[in-house]
Amino acid sequence: MKTFELNSFMILNINGTDKISYTYTEFDNNGNQISCNNKRTFNVDNNLPLQNHIAEIKKYIKENKLSK
């Protein structure tokens, strides 16, 4: 069974629509790396729980990183 490791992600707002882009590494059954720096993107759309998490991340950054 292949496994995947998330390397990075970014929340983008393009024309008022939130998107999440991420990169990951893929491993085979023995733990050997098959591929790396694979990139994917998806729209957040009407996924309310995910929208709430994004709002909390933005709030954290605004209150803890931009206000100092």
HELIX and SHEET records of a PDB file:
HELIX    1   1 LEU A   48  ASN A   64  1                                  17    
SHEET    1   A 3 THR A   3  ILE A  14  0                                        
SHEET    2   A 3 THR A  17  PHE A  27 -1                                        
SHEET    3   A 3 GLN A  33  ASN A  43 -1                                        
END                                                                             
